[in-house]
Amino acid sequence: MGNTTSCCVSSSPKHRRNNHSRLEPYRPEPELSRVDTSCNLQHISDRENIDDLPMEYNPSDHPRASTIFLSKSQTDVREKRKSLYINHFTHISENKHHPGPVRRKYSSCSTIFLDDSTVSQPNLKYTIKCVALAIYYHIKNRDVDGQMLLDIFDEKLHPLSKSEVPSDYDKHDPEQKQIYRFVRTLFSAAQLTAECAIVTLVYLERLLTYAEIDICPSNWKRIVLGAILLASKVWDDQAVWNVDYCQILKDITVEDMNELERQFLELLQFNINVPSSVYAKYYFDLRSLAEANNLSFPLEPLSRDKAQKLEAISRLCDDKYKDLKKLAKKRSVSADNLTVARWCPAIIS
């Protein structure tokens, strides 16, 4: 007692790790950002420093890491472009006087074509199509040799319907249309939003990264179901309860849904945070995937009413930016604006 060297500051909290994680061990900062206070907790800006995370292993955490689904689709996209290139010139050589119809609309000086999908309000139908396409590429281009399966996602052990699961259920990859119908059915019945579909894909890739598993024909439905279940609760204000999904999938039990949600959260290490930068990255990568696969969003000519609405929104955002800029300027005071008070020695009477 009385020895000041015996008192020490506890180390920074470390990230929770298990055998399923690829995250590197957390390295505490050499200096605490709040050394002059009695609190041992790090500031939130220190704890959420995403630059310290390995980018290649954290596409769902790091805004500058490339998404997994986009990289998995590159091989197929190159083959499709090569095939389209060959078919295009074959068509021209065979039909010199009858060229094929122009599929894509281009803007001109008189007409501007825009789609109705934005990062804040994505188009629901085409966003679900893009997410289904991303899942399709995950399954098709999976690592067959090194895949690890978890029992909670195995459809043979936990079937979603009472119909008998075929013996070769894990041999045949689902088609994109089958994945789309499954996702669309859940979103339509639960009345989920397009933003929820993007968050679903973020959680799906985070699960594959953290748990070091692959999505395959035997587990894709339950993995997608778990991601949708979690995304709907995190994103939507009025979340769909687990018992509501039992009304959509008639043969599944509430206990099974609860266990699926619990294990999904544990495999995510309870990391359900989706930064706005990560969300925006996934949105634009989905648009890139759609364009590369000729799944473009529907274009419509820019009308006068829509142009006026866009102009009004732009002015509103500009006014908000100016107000924030003025507020920040008031809060920060430069050294030139400080009034220096000269020190005068006290007059001793």
N, C-alpha and C positions, 0 to 999 in steps of 0.2 A: 504494500500500500504506500501511496505517496510517490512511487516511482512513475514519472511521466512517460518513460519509454515503454511501460507495460500496456499503455493504452494505444490501440491501433484502429485504423479505419478498416472496416470489412471490405473485401473485394467486391467488385461489381458483379451483379447477378449474371449468371451464364445462361446461354440458351439451353433449353431442354433437349437432350439427345437420346436417341435409342439406336438399336441396331439397324433400323430401317432408314436412317438419315444419311444424306450425303454432305450435309453441312459440316464445314470444318469447325473445330473447337473455337469458342469465342475467346479472343485475346483481350484482356482488360486494358483500358487506356493507361498510359504511364502516369497521367495526372488526372485527378478528379476535377470536373468542371465546377464543382461547388465546394471547394476546400474550406471556404470561409464560413460554411454553415454547419450545423450539427447533423444534417440529414445525410445518410449514406447513399441514398438512391441517386442514380444518374439522371441527368436531365433528358427529356424525351428526345431532344435533337441528337444527343450522344448515343442513346440506345437504339435509335432508328437510323443509324448511318449506313445506308444501303451501299455506299462505295466500298465498305469493308467486306461485303459478301462476294463470294466467287460467282462471277456473272454466268459462266458456262453451265453452272449447276442450278441456277435460280432464275429461270425465265419468268416465273410467276411472282417473283419478289423484286427483281432488278429491272428497271425500265429500259435499260440499254442492252439487255441480253435478248438474243433472238428467240422467238417462240419456237417450241419444239415442232408443232404441227406444220409450220411454214417450211422448216428445214426438211422434214420428212416428205413433203410434197414436191420438193425441187426435182427429184429424179423423174417422177411421173409427168411433171409439167414440161420438162425438157423434151421428153418423148412425144408428148401431145403437140408441142409446138413444131417439132420436126415433122410429125405426121400431117399437121395442118398445112405446113409449108409445101410439102410434096403434093398433097391433094389440091392445093390452091393452083399451083402451076400446071398440074394435070388437067384441072378443070378449064383453065384458060386455053391450053393447047387444044383441047377437044371442043371447046365452045368459044371460038374467037369472036363470033358475032352475037353471042348470047351470054354475056357475063352474068355471074351469079348475083343475087341480091346483096345489097350492102346491109350488114347486120348491125353495125355500130353507128350511132348517131354522133355527129361532130358539131360543135358550136360554130357559129359564124358571126359576122358583124350584125346581122339582123335578128338572129335567133340564138338564144343561149339555152342549152339543155342541162337540167339539173335533176338529181334524184331527191327523194324525200327522206333520205337517211342521213342523220348527223350523229356525231359522237355522243351528244346528249339525248337524242331521240332517234335511235336506230329503227330501221324498218324491221318489224317483227318477223314477217314471213321469210325474208331473205337472210336475216341474221340467223334464224334457226337452220336454214339451208346451209349456210356457211359453217356453222358449228357442227352440223352433221357431216359435212364434207371433211372438216378437220379431224373429227373422230374416225372417219373412214380411213384417212391416211395414217392415223396412229395405229390402227389395227393392221392395215395392209403392209406397212413398212416397219413392223415391230421387230425386235431382236428375238428371233425364234429360239436361238441356242441358249441365251442367258436369261430367259424369262423366269420369274418367280410368281407363283400363284398363292393367293391368300384364300382361306376357306370361306370367309365372310362374303366374298364376291363371286364364289363359284356357283353358277346357276344349277349345277347338278345337286349340290348340297342344299342350296336355298332357292328352290324354283319360284318363279314369279307367277306361275299358274299351275293348276292341277293336272294339266295335260302332261303326258309322259315326255321327258326330255330324250331326244334321240341319242343313241349310243355314240354317234359321230358328231355330237353337238360342238365339239371343240376343234373340228377339222376344217369347217367351211367358213370363210370370212363373210360377214354380212355385207350386203350391197348398200350403197349410199341411200337408196330409197327406203330400205328397211330401217336404217338408223334415223332417217328424217321422220318417218311415220311414228316411231317410238317416242322421239323427243317432242314432236308436234302434238301427239296425243296428251302427253303430260302437261305441256304448256297451255294447251287449249282447255283442258278440263280444270286445271288449277288457276287459269286466268293470270299467267305469269307474263312479265314484260320482256322486251328484247334485251334490256340491260342485264336482266337475270340470266339470259342465255350466255352472255359474254362472261359473266362472273362464274357461271357453271364451267366453262372451258378453262378459266384460270384455276379453279379448284381441282379440276381433273388433271391438269399438267402438274400442279403442285403435289398432288397425291402420287403421281408416277415418279416424280423427282425425289420426294422425301422417302417414300416406301420402297423405292428401287424395284418397281414392278412394271410389267407391260400390260397393256389392255389388249385382249385377245377375244376370239369368238365365245369362249366359255365364261367370261366375266364382264363383258362390255356393258351389258344391260344394267347390272347391279352397280357398277362404278358410275355410270351416267345417272342412275336413279339417286345414288347417294350424293353426287355433286349437285343435282337439281334440288334435292331436299335441303341441303345446307345453304345453297345460294338463295333460295326463296326465303329462308328464315333470316338471313343476314341482310339481304337487299330490300325486300318488300316490307313496308310498314305493317301491313296486315298479313302476316305469314300464314302459310297453309300448314295445318297441323298434320302430324303423322297419321292420325286416324282418317284424315281426308284422302290421303293417298291410298288407303285401304279401300276407299269407295271407288277409286279409279282402277286400281289393280285388285280385282275382287278376291283373289285367292291368297293374297299376302296378309300376314297378321301384324298387329300393332307391335308385338314383341320383336318381331323380325325387323321392322322399320326402326325401332328404338336401338336395337343392337347394331344395325347398319350405320346409323347416325353416330353412335358412340365410338365405334371403331374407326369410322372415317375421320372423326375429329382427332382421335388419338394419333392416327397416322399422319395427319396434318400438323401434329404437335400443337394443336389448338391455335394455329396461325390462320385466322380467317380474315386478316386485314388485306384489303385490295387497294393500294394507292391509286390515285387518279391517273398518274403517269403510266402505271401498269395497265390499267383499264383502257386508256387511250391507245396504248401500243397494241393490245389485242384487237381492238376495234379496227385499226388501220391495217393490221396484218390480215384480218379476216377479209377486208376489202381487197387487199392484194391477192389473197387466195382466190376470191371470187373472180377477179379480173383474169387471173392466169388460167382459170378453168371455164372461161366463157359463161360465168354465172353473174353477169353484171346486174347491178341494181337498175330497176326500170327508170328510164330517163323521160322527162316531160319538159316541154318548152316553158321557159320562165315567163309567167304571166305578169301583168301589171300589178295585180293584187299581191302576188307573192313577192315581187320586187319591193313593193312598199313595206311589206312586213319585214323583209330582210333589212331594209334600210332603217326601220324603226328599232329592230333588235340591235343593229350595229350602233346606232346613236345611244341606246340605253347602256350598252356595254362600254362605250366610250365615255359616257358621263360617269359611270361607276369607277372607271379607271382614273379619271381626273380627280374624283372625290378621294379615292384612296391615295393618290399621289399627293394631294394637298394635306391629307391627314398625316401621311408619313413625313412630310416636310415640316409640319408643326411639331411632331414628336422629336425629330432630330435637330439638334442645334449645333452649328459649326463653331469652330474656335474664333472665327472672325466676328461672329455676332455676340460673343460673350462680352459683358461689361466688366472690365477688370477693376477691382477696388484696391486702391493703394493702401498698403499697411502703414499705419501711423503709430508711433510709440505712445504708450499711455502717459498722460501727464500726471506726474505724482505731485500732489499738493503737499 
